[in-house]
Amino acid sequence: MKLPRRRFLRLAAGAAALPAVSRFAWAQAYPTRPVRIIVPTAPGGAPDILARLMGPWLSERLGQSFVVENRPGAGNNIGTEAVVRAPPDGYTILMASSANAINATLYEKLNYNFIRDIAPVAGIIRFPFVMVVNPSVPAKTVPEFTAYAKANPGKINLGSPGIGTPGHVAGELFKMMAGVNIVHVPYRGGAPVMTDLLGGQVQVLFGTTSLTIEQIRAGKLRALAVTTATRWEGLAGIPTVGDFVPGYEASSVFGLGAPRNTPAEIVDRLNKEINAGLTDPKLKARLAELGGTVLAGSPTDFAKLIAEETEKWGKVIKFAGIKPE
């Protein structure tokens, strides 16, 4: 039987639209079962805290549990790879961070390409570091510290929570841009480096606000500057490093990602609900208590930020010759 041309074209158009309609309906129904948020670090740190704040919000908005699963190891790579290998159906998502951007250059052989294999969903928050010194250091400003370091090359120790951590590369960026020779001393985590900073075994640290703020307020550490492009309201009187080293900016950014090829409709739905959470007064206040600045924005915005972070830290890692442990 030969179909009239007009009827044939109408049926063909309807058939072509079916996949798009079914994808839209699938996204509208999403989620129909619990969703895993993979945190590629141990419990208790910033990524874990953020996931446990966002999880209940998304559960309330989308009607299914968002379960946090910690998969630490290999500098965030084990948990990240688990998401890369997961089905692209929106039921496994990643708490991504600057560590992923750093690892792209730090590790020569990864089993994935972060920018290619993880679809950005939404940026959540940006955390500043605070450049702090032991009070024995005779410098009260960044210019004074720079002059002191240049007068004492190789005699000042820069502590960090570990090789390739955001705090480490923030310090290396300062060394590179300020032209100072200070010695990096890596530790295994924030607590041990803080102990030695307070004891004077290391003299300077680019530390998170949560790690440093209590000691700053107690007068046990001296804050010279914050590392973000703008001042942090938690230390309103403290300038930025960029005020004295033009162009300097370092921070730790966090957001959610999904396996590549996750339907755009699902990514957009997650993005919409995350952004709604970032404007909710209660959730926004809780995030402010952590010392960060809310990011929000589209998946494209988060993709651009990840690309910028990857390029910047790649240059620092190559310049400093940083190799993973």
DATAJO-V858433 format. One record per backbone hydrogen bond with DSSP energy under -1.0 kcal/mol. CO is the residue of the C=O (numbers start at 1). NH is the residue of the N-H. Records with the same first field share a line. If there is no record, write none. Layout:
BEGIN
CO->NH / NH
END
This chain:
BEGIN
4->8
5->9
6->10
7->11
8->12
9->13
10->14
11->15
12->16
13->17
17->21
18->22
19->23
20->24
21->25
22->26
23->27
24->28
25->29
26->30
35->67
36->93
37->69
38->95
39->71
45->49
46->50
47->51
48->52
50->54
51->55
54->58
55->59
56->60
57->61
58->62
59->63
65->35
67->37
69->39
73->78
74->77
76->80
77->81
78->82
79->83
80->84
81->85
87->89
91->36
93->38
94->96 / 257
96->255
97->100
98->102
99->103
100->104
102->105 / 106
103->107
113->117
114->118
117->260
119->258
122->256
124->295
125->254
126->293
127->252
129->227
130->207
131->224 / 225
132->205
133->222
134->137
137->139
141->145
142->146
143->147
144->148
145->149
146->150
147->151
152->155
156->183
157->203 / 204
158->185
160->187
161->189
162->165
165->169
166->170
167->171
168->172
169->173
170->174
171->175
172->176
173->177
174->178
175->179 / 180
181->154
183->158
185->160
189->193
190->194
191->195
192->196
193->197
194->198
195->199
196->201 / 202
203->134
204->159
205->132
207->130
208->212
209->213
212->216
213->217
214->218
215->220 / 221
216->219
222->133
225->131
226->241
227->250
232->235
235->238
239->226
240->243
241->244 / 245
245->248
252->127
253->98
254->124 / 125
255->96
256->121 / 122
257->94
258->119
259->262
263->267
264->268
265->269
266->270
267->271
268->272
269->273
270->274
271->275
272->276
273->277
274->278
280->284
281->285
282->286
283->287
284->288
285->289
287->292
288->291
293->126
298->302
299->303
300->304
301->305
302->306
303->307
304->308
305->309
306->310
307->311
308->312
309->313
310->314
311->315
312->316
313->317
314->318
315->319
316->320
317->322
END
